[in-house]
Amino acid sequence: MNFPADYTPPRIWKWKEGNGGTFANINRPVAGATHEKTLPVGRHPLQLYSLGTPNGVKVTILLEELLALGKTGAEYDAWFIDIGEGDQFGSGFADINPNSKIPALLDRSEAEPLRVFESGSILLYLAEKFGAFLPEDRQGRTQCLNWLFWQMGSAPYLGGGFGHFFAYAPLKIEYCIDRFAMEVKRQLDVLNRHLSIRTFMAAESYSIADIAIWAWYGQLVLGRTYEGADVFLDVTSYSHVMEWAQNIFARDAVKRGCMVNRTRGEPSEQLRERHDASDFGALNQSGNGTRE
């Protein structure tokens, strides 16, 4: 194995601005807002401030699934947060999520507007609020939450670990890529074994556990995340995960959810902002979010 030049950590770490990598211009070791910026507010009770990343997609998929069930109270405005430009560090966003990470949700249907942040928390909040995609019996609910929290704990190894060093780091480090590729393949094996005897992740019914896991691992095996990662990780060898991922992506609500706040890929797959169901057909799918 080839290693980069030796690095000896200093006794006390100090931040070096612009230290390389795709997100070097926005990464920093402190929290809080960097600038004043009021967030826009639409006409619906639910105001979502997000981006079409795996974490953002979890929420838009669930909202579209709820609307498909006829839960009209789940109508929402989805506002685009450009994390590359640091929108998440604006004062309005930081007021909703002090951790300055997407997605962030503001529920204005409550007597006092309620802020909800962290994608897993938002999924659980919406599932409980609308009584859907979360089993009601103790056995099913527990299994669903087991897998929801499995995703929350496991995905950082996929995104912040493998994804960062495979796709975004300023140099390819064999040790780092190998370390996290090994862990991601172990996780895929966990899913593959589980799905070998089940149609869905929990209680034999489609739930927020499937939505959360699909957003990261389903999109990975379908080649929708890091370019070349599906081949590199030999994802076709996880046949049960592949079948599960394809079945979920066949759902119309999932396709719509994947479009919201998306500004990459085919223009027909992009919907920069979503304020009404008709936007999927009415918006100019060029990524600029303007009506035709």
Residue, then its C-alpha position, 0 to 999 in steps of 0.5 A: m500500500n502506498f502512503p503519503a508523506d508522514y504527518t506529525p500532528p501538532r500538540i494543539w490543532k489550529w485551523k488553516e483556512g482553505n486547506g483543500g477539498t471541495f468544501a474547503n471554502i465553507n468548512r470551519p471549526v465554529a458554529g453560529a451564523t456568519h451573516e444576516k439573512t431572513l429565510p423566505v416563507g411560503r403559503h403552506p404550513l410546512q416550510l422546508y429549507s433543504l438541498g437535494t442531497p441524500n439527507g434532503v431527499k429523505v424528507t421530500i420523499l416522505l412529504e410526497e408519499l404523505l401527499a400521495l396518501g391524501k394527507t393534505g396537511a403535508e403540503y409544503d414549500a421547499w426552498f433551495i439552500d445552496i450549501g456551497e455558497g454558505d446559505q446554511f450559515g445565514s441567521g434565519f437558517a441557524d435560528i431553525n437549525p443551530n447546527s447549520k446542516i440541511p434539511a431544516l423544517l419549520d411547522r407553522s401549523e402549530a400554535e407556536p411555529l415548531r422547528v425540526f432539524e436532523s433528517g431522522s428527527i424530521l422523518l419521525y416527526l412527520a410520520e407521527k404527525f400524519g400517522a403514516f409510514l411508522p408501524e403502530d404496534r410496539q414490535g413493528r415500531t421498534q424494528c422501524l426505529n432500529w433501522l432508522f437509527w442504524q442509518m443515522g449512525s452508519a451513513p457518516y461512514l458512507g458520506g463523510g468517510f468513503g464519499h469524501f475520500f473517494a470523490y471530494a478530497p484534494l488527493k487520493i489516499e489509498y489507506c483512507i479509501d480502503r478503510f471506508a470502502m471496507e466499512v461501506k461494503r460491510q454495511l451493504d452486506v448487513l442490508n443484503r442479508h436482512l433483505s434476503i428474507r424481507t421485502f422492506m426493512a421493517a415489519e414487512s411494510y414500507s416505512i420511514a426506515d426504507i426511505a432513510i436507508w434508500a436515500w443513502y444506500g439505495q441511491l448508491v447502488l443505483g449509481r445516483t451518488y458518487e460517480g464510479a462508486d457503484v462499480f468500485l464497490d461492486v454493488t451488483s453483488y448485493s442482489h437483494v439490496m439492488e432489487w429493494a432499491q429498484n422497487i422503491f425507486a419505481r414509486d412515483a412519490v420517490k421520483r418526485g421527492c428526488m427532484v425537489n431542490r435538485t440542481r444536478g443531473e438531467p434537467s428533467e430531474q431538477l426542481r430547484e424549489r417546490h411550492d405546489a404539486s403543479d410545479f413538477g410540470a410547470l417549472n422550467q426544468s433548467g435548474n433556474g427554478t422559474r416558471e415557463 
